Amino acid sequence: MIFILFDRHPLMNAQSIGNRLVMLDKDEIVPEFAGGGNQSLDIQLRSLSGVTPGTPVQAQESQLTSAASDQALQIPWYPDQIPPFEITLVGANEYGAMMKMAIAGAEILNEGSGVSIDDIVTEHEFTYVARSIVPWTAVTPNMVAQVGTPPGEANPV
């Protein structure tokens, strides 16, 4: 996936993707924990992860007392921590023919950024793997007319 970078991260600030709580290792160093970050977010993340505000983050592994004792619900801060999501692609040509495609269970592997002397944009790229793909299929006029029609009402087409 390639996004044009404007003024914020294209995925981490998305309400439905980057703000979900996920199970993460307590020992991972969060940029906000290192100081100089958003103090209210720092306190919120520390309370979610069980780290007392003002306590320095330890650089070694915490001791395990159970299978999930070193895990906590936290806000993801790296794109590869975002839970799997679905990508829907929709297309239409100048004659009104439409098609759709879905990529299910997309998980981010890594991210990169690039600038070119040929373009005046900064691009943000992500590689991903997916669990399944629904191939391109035609969208019929009847399918389009049914979108937004309340149940029980007649189809306008």
C-alpha positions in Angstrom: 0.0 0.0 0.0 1.3 3.4 -0.9 -0.1 6.6 0.7 0.8 10.3 0.1 2.2 11.7 3.4 0.6 15.0 4.3 0.9 15.9 7.9 0.4 12.7 9.9 0.9 9.0 9.8 -1.6 7.5 7.4 -2.6 4.5 9.5 -1.7 5.1 13.1 -4.0 8.1 13.4 -7.0 6.4 11.7 -9.8 6.2 14.3 -10.8 2.7 13.4 -7.3 1.2 13.0 -4.7 2.9 15.1 -6.8 3.5 18.3 -7.7 -0.1 19.0 -6.3 -1.7 22.1 -4.1 -4.8 21.5 -2.3 -7.2 23.7 1.4 -6.2 23.7 4.5 -7.0 25.7 4.9 -4.7 28.7 8.7 -4.6 28.2 8.5 -3.0 24.7 9.7 0.6 24.9 7.0 3.1 23.9 8.2 6.4 22.4 6.0 8.3 24.9 7.7 6.4 27.8 11.1 7.7 26.8 10.2 11.3 27.6 9.4 14.3 25.5 6.1 12.8 24.3 2.5 13.5 25.1 2.3 13.4 28.9 -1.4 12.5 29.2 -0.9 9.7 26.7 2.3 8.6 28.6 0.2 8.3 31.8 -2.6 6.5 30.0 -0.3 4.0 28.4 1.7 3.5 31.6 -1.6 2.8 33.6 -2.8 0.3 30.9 0.6 -1.5 30.9 0.9 -1.6 34.7 3.9 0.8 34.8 3.7 3.6 37.5 4.1 7.1 36.0 7.5 8.5 36.8 9.1 5.0 36.9 11.9 4.5 34.4 11.2 1.8 31.9 13.3 -1.3 32.4 15.4 -2.5 29.6 15.3 -6.2 30.6 12.6 -8.8 30.3 10.1 -8.9 33.2 9.7 -12.1 35.1 7.0 -14.4 34.0 4.6 -15.7 36.6 2.0 -17.0 34.1 1.6 -17.3 30.4 0.3 -13.8 29.9 1.8 -12.0 32.9 4.1 -9.9 30.7 1.2 -8.8 28.4 -1.2 -5.9 28.7 -3.9 -4.1 26.7 -2.2 -1.1 25.0 -2.6 1.3 22.1 -0.4 0.1 19.2 2.5 2.5 18.4 4.0 0.6 15.4 2.1 -0.3 12.3 2.9 -4.0 12.6 1.0 -4.1 15.9 -2.3 -3.1 14.3 -4.8 -6.0 14.3 -5.7 -7.5 11.0 -8.1 -5.3 8.9 -10.0 -5.5 5.6 -9.2 -3.4 2.5 -12.0 -2.8 0.0 -11.3 -1.6 -3.5 -14.0 -0.1 -5.7 -13.7 0.9 -9.3 -15.8 2.5 -12.0 -15.2 3.4 -15.7 -16.5 6.3 -17.8 -19.4 4.2 -19.0 -20.7 3.5 -15.5 -19.6 -0.1 -15.2 -18.5 -0.8 -11.6 -16.4 -3.5 -9.9 -15.3 -4.3 -6.4 -12.5 -6.4 -4.7 -11.7 -7.2 -1.0 -8.5 -8.1 0.7 -9.4 -9.8 4.1 -7.1 -10.1 7.1 -4.4 -7.7 6.0 -1.5 -7.5 8.5 1.3 -5.0 8.1 4.8 -6.4 7.9 6.9 -3.2 7.5 6.8 0.4 6.5 9.0 2.8 4.6 9.0 6.3 3.2 10.4 7.8 0.0 11.0 11.1 -1.7 11.8 11.4 -5.4 13.2 14.3 -7.4 10.6 13.4 -10.1 7.6 13.8 -7.7 6.7 16.6 -5.3 5.2 14.2 -2.8 6.5 12.2 0.1 5.2 8.6 0.0 4.6 6.3 2.9 4.7 2.6 1.9 3.5 -0.5 3.7 4.0 -4.2 2.8 1.4 -6.6 4.1 0.2 -10.2 4.0 -3.5 -11.2 3.7 -5.5 -14.2 4.7 -7.8 -14.1 1.6 -8.7 -12.1 -1.4 -12.1 -11.8 -3.0 -11.3 -11.2 -6.7 -12.7 -8.4 -8.8 -16.4 -8.9 -9.5 -18.8 -6.7 -11.4 -21.3 -4.6 -9.4 -24.7 -4.9 -11.1 -27.1 -1.9 -11.2 -29.4 -3.8 -9.0 -26.7 -4.1 -6.3 -26.1 -0.3 -6.5 -29.8 0.5 -6.2 -30.2 -1.7 -3.1 -27.5 0.2 -1.2 -29.2 2.6 1.2 -32.7 1.2 0.6 -34.4 0.6 4.0 -35.7 -2.9 4.6 -39.2 -3.5 3.4 -39.2 -0.7 0.9 -39.5 -1.2 -2.8 -36.3 -1.3 -4.9 -36.3 1.8 -7.1 -34.7 -0.2 -10.1 
